[in-house]
Amino acid sequence: MKGRPGLRSTSINIKEEGIQYIPTLAEQRMQYTVLDCIQIILERSFCVALGASNRRMELEMIAITAAARDSAAS
């Protein structure tokens, strides 16, 4: 299983298995570029469209969206 470089993967890479990478709440503290955040949001939207939504994912999306705003502001 592969994820973003240097991060512990908690799911399977989308390019290998058709399922997107889902960062953990601990990874929200990592520095994301705006493009990273957009990619993650699009991947999450795809996951939600497949019916994989849950409360943990919602909380992570809030954290990632906040990280995107912080990255854009700096």
N, CA, C and O atoms as a GROMACS GRO file, in nm:
protein
  296
    1MET      N    1   0.085  -0.118   0.000
    1MET     CA    2   0.000   0.000   0.000
    1MET      C    3   0.089   0.124   0.000
    1MET      O    4   0.187   0.131   0.074
    2LYS      N    5   0.054   0.219  -0.082
    2LYS     CA    6   0.134   0.340  -0.094
    2LYS      C    7   0.048   0.462  -0.067
    2LYS      O    8  -0.072   0.462  -0.093
    3GLY      N    9   0.111   0.565  -0.013
    3GLY     CA   10   0.042   0.691   0.010
    3GLY      C   11   0.129   0.805  -0.037
    3GLY      O   12   0.213   0.787  -0.125
    4ARG      N   13   0.110   0.920   0.021
    4ARG     CA   14   0.195   1.033  -0.014
    4ARG      C   15   0.335   1.007   0.044
    4ARG      O   16   0.347   0.945   0.149
    5PRO      N   17   0.440   1.054  -0.024
    5PRO     CA   18   0.576   1.027   0.024
    5PRO      C   19   0.597   1.074   0.168
    5PRO      O   20   0.559   1.185   0.204
    6GLY      N   21   0.657   0.989   0.248
    6GLY     CA   22   0.690   1.025   0.385
    6GLY      C   23   0.576   1.012   0.484
    6GLY      O   24   0.595   1.036   0.603
    7LEU      N   25   0.458   0.973   0.438
    7LEU     CA   26   0.346   0.959   0.529
    7LEU      C   27   0.303   0.813   0.535
    7LEU      O   28   0.310   0.741   0.436
    8ARG      N   29   0.260   0.770   0.651
    8ARG     CA   30   0.211   0.634   0.667
    8ARG      C   31   0.076   0.622   0.598
    8ARG      O   32  -0.015   0.701   0.625
    9SER      N   33   0.064   0.526   0.512
    9SER     CA   34  -0.060   0.510   0.436
    9SER      C   35  -0.162   0.434   0.518
    9SER      O   36  -0.130   0.332   0.581
   10THR      N   37  -0.287   0.483   0.517
   10THR     CA   38  -0.394   0.413   0.587
   10THR      C   39  -0.497   0.357   0.490
   10THR      O   40  -0.595   0.296   0.532
   11SER      N   41  -0.475   0.378   0.362
   11SER     CA   42  -0.562   0.319   0.261
   11SER      C   43  -0.480   0.294   0.136
   11SER      O   44  -0.360   0.318   0.134
   12ILE      N   45  -0.544   0.245   0.034
   12ILE     CA   46  -0.476   0.202  -0.087
   12ILE      C   47  -0.469   0.317  -0.187
   12ILE      O   48  -0.563   0.396  -0.198
   13ASN      N   49  -0.361   0.327  -0.259
   13ASN     CA   50  -0.342   0.433  -0.358
   13ASN      C   51  -0.439   0.417  -0.474
   13ASN      O   52  -0.457   0.306  -0.526
   14ILE      N   53  -0.502   0.526  -0.516
   14ILE     CA   54  -0.604   0.522  -0.622
   14ILE      C   55  -0.548   0.472  -0.755
   14ILE      O   56  -0.619   0.405  -0.830
   15LYS      N   57  -0.423   0.504  -0.785
   15LYS     CA   58  -0.365   0.463  -0.913
   15LYS      C   59  -0.340   0.313  -0.918
   15LYS      O   60  -0.337   0.254  -1.026
   16GLU      N   61  -0.322   0.251  -0.803
   16GLU     CA   62  -0.293   0.108  -0.801
   16GLU      C   63  -0.420   0.024  -0.790
   16GLU      O   64  -0.432  -0.079  -0.856
   17GLU      N   65  -0.514   0.067  -0.707
   17GLU     CA   66  -0.628  -0.018  -0.676
   17GLU      C   67  -0.763   0.045  -0.704
   17GLU      O   68  -0.866  -0.019  -0.681
   18GLY      N   69  -0.767   0.168  -0.754
   18GLY     CA   70  -0.894   0.233  -0.782
   18GLY      C   71  -0.958   0.296  -0.660
   18GLY      O   72  -1.074   0.338  -0.666
   19ILE      N   73  -0.886   0.303  -0.548
   19ILE     CA   74  -0.938   0.364  -0.426
   19ILE      C   75  -0.843   0.475  -0.385
   19ILE      O   76  -0.721   0.455  -0.386
   20GLN      N   77  -0.895   0.590  -0.350
   20GLN     CA   78  -0.807   0.702  -0.320
   20GLN      C   79  -0.743   0.692  -0.182
   20GLN      O   80  -0.793   0.624  -0.092
   21TYR      N   81  -0.632   0.761  -0.170
   21TYR     CA   82  -0.560   0.773  -0.043
   21TYR      C   83  -0.638   0.862   0.052
   21TYR      O   84  -0.687   0.968   0.011
   22ILE      N   85  -0.652   0.821   0.177
   22ILE     CA   86  -0.724   0.900   0.277
   22ILE      C   87  -0.627   0.933   0.389
   22ILE      O   88  -0.589   0.845   0.466
   23PRO      N   89  -0.586   1.060   0.401
   23PRO     CA   90  -0.495   1.096   0.510
   23PRO      C   91  -0.564   1.087   0.646
   23PRO      O   92  -0.685   1.107   0.657
   24THR      N   93  -0.486   1.057   0.750
   24THR     CA   94  -0.543   1.048   0.884
   24THR      C   95  -0.552   1.186   0.947
   24THR      O   96  -0.495   1.282   0.896
   25LEU      N   97  -0.624   1.196   1.059
   25LEU     CA   98  -0.634   1.323   1.130
   25LEU      C   99  -0.496   1.372   1.175
   25LEU      O  100  -0.471   1.492   1.178
   26ALA      N  101  -0.407   1.279   1.209
   26ALA     CA  102  -0.272   1.319   1.250
   26ALA      C  103  -0.198   1.387   1.135
   26ALA      O  104  -0.114   1.474   1.159
   27GLU      N  105  -0.228   1.348   1.013
   27GLU     CA  106  -0.161   1.406   0.897
   27GLU      C  107  -0.209   1.546   0.865
   27GLU      O  108  -0.148   1.615   0.783
   28GLN      N  109  -0.320   1.591   0.929
   28GLN     CA  110  -0.369   1.727   0.902
   28GLN      C  111  -0.267   1.831   0.944
   28GLN      O  112  -0.272   1.945   0.897
   29ARG      N  113  -0.176   1.795   1.032
   29ARG     CA  114  -0.074   1.889   1.079
   29ARG      C  115   0.039   1.906   0.979
   29ARG      O  116   0.122   1.996   0.994
   30MET      N  117   0.043   1.820   0.877
   30MET     CA  118   0.146   1.829   0.774
   30MET      C  119   0.119   1.952   0.687
   30MET      O  120   0.006   1.998   0.678
   31GLN      N  121   0.221   2.003   0.624
   31GLN     CA  122   0.206   2.116   0.534
   31GLN      C  123   0.154   2.066   0.399
   31GLN      O  124   0.216   1.980   0.337
   32TYR      N  125   0.042   2.119   0.355
   32TYR     CA  126  -0.013   2.085   0.225
   32TYR      C  127  -0.004   2.208   0.135
   32TYR      O  128  -0.025   2.321   0.181
   33THR      N  129   0.026   2.188   0.009
   33THR     CA  130   0.016   2.298  -0.085
   33THR      C  131  -0.131   2.310  -0.124
   33THR      O  132  -0.210   2.220  -0.098
   34VAL      N  133  -0.167   2.421  -0.184
   34VAL     CA  134  -0.306   2.441  -0.227
   34VAL      C  135  -0.345   2.331  -0.326
   34VAL      O  136  -0.456   2.280  -0.319
   35LEU      N  137  -0.254   2.296  -0.418
   35LEU     CA  138  -0.286   2.190  -0.514
   35LEU      C  139  -0.306   2.055  -0.446
   35LEU      O  140  -0.393   1.978  -0.486
   36ASP      N  141  -0.225   2.025  -0.341
   36ASP     CA  142  -0.246   1.902  -0.265
   36ASP      C  143  -0.386   1.899  -0.207
   36ASP      O  144  -0.455   1.797  -0.213
   37CYS      N  145  -0.428   2.013  -0.149
   37CYS     CA  146  -0.560   2.021  -0.086
   37CYS      C  147  -0.671   2.002  -0.189
   37CYS      O  148  -0.769   1.933  -0.163
   38ILE      N  149  -0.655   2.065  -0.306
   38ILE     CA  150  -0.757   2.050  -0.410
   38ILE      C  151  -0.766   1.904  -0.454
   38ILE      O  152  -0.875   1.852  -0.473
   39GLN      N  153  -0.651   1.839  -0.470
   39GLN     CA  154  -0.650   1.698  -0.510
   39GLN      C  155  -0.719   1.611  -0.406
   39GLN      O  156  -0.800   1.525  -0.440
   40ILE      N  157  -0.688   1.635  -0.279
   40ILE     CA  158  -0.750   1.556  -0.172
   40ILE      C  159  -0.901   1.578  -0.170
   40ILE      O  160  -0.977   1.482  -0.155
   41ILE      N  161  -0.944   1.704  -0.184
   41ILE     CA  162  -1.087   1.733  -0.183
   41ILE      C  163  -1.157   1.663  -0.299
   41ILE      O  164  -1.265   1.607  -0.281
   42LEU      N  165  -1.097   1.666  -0.418
   42LEU     CA  166  -1.156   1.597  -0.532
   42LEU      C  167  -1.161   1.446  -0.510
   42LEU      O  168  -1.260   1.381  -0.544
   43GLU      N  169  -1.055   1.390  -0.452
   43GLU     CA  170  -1.054   1.246  -0.424
   43GLU      C  171  -1.162   1.211  -0.321
   43GLU      O  172  -1.230   1.110  -0.334
   44ARG      N  173  -1.177   1.296  -0.218
   44ARG     CA  174  -1.279   1.271  -0.118
   44ARG      C  175  -1.418   1.279  -0.178
   44ARG      O  176  -1.505   1.198  -0.146
   45SER      N  177  -1.440   1.377  -0.267
   45SER     CA  178  -1.570   1.389  -0.332
   45SER      C  179  -1.603   1.263  -0.410
   45SER      O  180  -1.717   1.217  -0.410
   46PHE      N  181  -1.503   1.207  -0.477
   46PHE     CA  182  -1.520   1.083  -0.551
   46PHE      C  183  -1.558   0.971  -0.455
   46PHE      O  184  -1.646   0.890  -0.484
   47CYS      N  185  -1.491   0.967  -0.342
   47CYS     CA  186  -1.518   0.863  -0.241
   47CYS      C  187  -1.660   0.876  -0.188
   47CYS      O  188  -1.729   0.776  -0.173
   48VAL      N  189  -1.704   0.999  -0.158
   48VAL     CA  190  -1.840   1.022  -0.109
   48VAL      C  191  -1.942   0.980  -0.214
   48VAL      O  192  -2.046   0.923  -0.182
   49ALA      N  193  -1.911   1.008  -0.341
   49ALA     CA  194  -2.003   0.969  -0.449
   49ALA      C  195  -2.018   0.818  -0.455
   49ALA      O  196  -2.121   0.768  -0.500
   50LEU      N  197  -1.917   0.744  -0.410
   50LEU     CA  198  -1.926   0.598  -0.407
   50LEU      C  199  -1.995   0.547  -0.281
   50LEU      O  200  -2.010   0.426  -0.264
   51GLY      N  201  -2.036   0.638  -0.193
   51GLY     CA  202  -2.108   0.598  -0.073
   51GLY      C  203  -2.022   0.566   0.047
   51GLY      O  204  -2.067   0.497   0.139
   52ALA      N  205  -1.898   0.612   0.048
   52ALA     CA  206  -1.807   0.578   0.156
   52ALA      C  207  -1.799   0.687   0.262
   52ALA      O  208  -1.704   0.691   0.340
   53SER      N  209  -1.898   0.775   0.267
   53SER     CA  210  -1.895   0.886   0.363
   53SER      C  211  -1.914   0.836   0.506
   53SER      O  212  -1.990   0.743   0.531
   54ASN      N  213  -1.845   0.899   0.598
   54ASN     CA  214  -1.864   0.872   0.741
   54ASN      C  215  -1.819   0.994   0.821
   54ASN      O  216  -1.763   1.088   0.765
   55ARG      N  217  -1.843   0.992   0.950
   55ARG     CA  218  -1.812   1.108   1.035
   55ARG      C  219  -1.663   1.138   1.038
   55ARG      O  220  -1.624   1.256   1.037
   56ARG      N  221  -1.578   1.036   1.043
   56ARG     CA  222  -1.433   1.058   1.046
   56ARG      C  223  -1.390   1.133   0.919
   56ARG      O  224  -1.310   1.226   0.927
   57MET      N  225  -1.444   1.093   0.804
   57MET     CA  226  -1.409   1.160   0.679
   57MET      C  227  -1.454   1.305   0.682
   57MET      O  228  -1.382   1.393   0.634
   58GLU      N  229  -1.572   1.332   0.737
   58GLU     CA  230  -1.620   1.470   0.746
   58GLU      C  231  -1.526   1.555   0.830
   58GLU      O  232  -1.494   1.667   0.792
   59LEU      N  233  -1.482   1.502   0.943
   59LEU     CA  234  -1.390   1.576   1.030
   59LEU      C  235  -1.257   1.601   0.961
   59LEU      O  236  -1.200   1.709   0.972
   60GLU      N  237  -1.208   1.500   0.888
   60GLU     CA  238  -1.082   1.518   0.816
   60GLU      C  239  -1.096   1.622   0.706
   60GLU      O  240  -1.004   1.700   0.683
   61MET      N  241  -1.210   1.624   0.638
   61MET     CA  242  -1.233   1.722   0.533
   61MET      C  243  -1.233   1.864   0.589
   61MET      O  244  -1.181   1.956   0.526
   62ILE      N  245  -1.291   1.881   0.707
   62ILE     CA  246  -1.290   2.013   0.771
   62ILE      C  247  -1.147   2.055   0.798
   62ILE      O  248  -1.110   2.170   0.772
   63ALA      N  249  -1.065   1.964   0.850
   63ALA     CA  250  -0.926   1.994   0.880
   63ALA      C  251  -0.846   2.024   0.753
   63ALA      O  252  -0.765   2.117   0.752
   64ILE      N  253  -0.869   1.947   0.648
   64ILE     CA  254  -0.795   1.968   0.522
   64ILE      C  255  -0.836   2.099   0.457
   64ILE      O  256  -0.752   2.170   0.402
   65THR      N  257  -0.965   2.131   0.462
   65THR     CA  258  -1.013   2.258   0.407
   65THR      C  259  -0.950   2.375   0.482
   65THR      O  260  -0.911   2.474   0.421
   66ALA      N  261  -0.940   2.362   0.613
   66ALA     CA  262  -0.874   2.467   0.694
   66ALA      C  263  -0.727   2.479   0.656
   66ALA      O  264  -0.674   2.590   0.648
   67ALA      N  265  -0.661   2.366   0.632
   67ALA     CA  266  -0.520   2.368   0.591
   67ALA      C  267  -0.506   2.436   0.455
   67ALA      O  268  -0.408   2.506   0.431
   68ALA      N  269  -0.603   2.414   0.366
   68ALA     CA  270  -0.599   2.478   0.234
   68ALA      C  271  -0.612   2.629   0.248
   68ALA      O  272  -0.541   2.704   0.181
   69ARG      N  273  -0.702   2.673   0.334
   69ARG     CA  274  -0.718   2.818   0.357
   69ARG      C  275  -0.591   2.877   0.415
   69ARG      O  276  -0.548   2.985   0.374
   70ASP      N  277  -0.529   2.807   0.512
   70ASP     CA  278  -0.405   2.855   0.572
   70ASP      C  279  -0.293   2.863   0.469
   70ASP      O  280  -0.216   2.959   0.467
   71SER      N  281  -0.284   2.760   0.383
   71SER     CA  282  -0.180   2.759   0.280
   71SER      C  283  -0.201   2.873   0.180
   71SER      O  284  -0.105   2.937   0.138
   72ALA      N  285  -0.326   2.897   0.144
   72ALA     CA  286  -0.357   3.002   0.048
   72ALA      C  287  -0.328   3.140   0.107
   72ALA      O  288  -0.289   3.232   0.035
   73ALA      N  289  -0.348   3.155   0.238
   73ALA     CA  290  -0.330   3.284   0.304
   73ALA      C  291  -0.182   3.317   0.323
   73ALA      O  292  -0.146   3.434   0.335
   74SER      N  293  -0.097   3.215   0.326
   74SER     CA  294   0.046   3.241   0.351
   74SER      C  295   0.128   3.250   0.225
   74SER      O  296   0.249   3.271   0.231
   0.00000   0.00000   0.00000
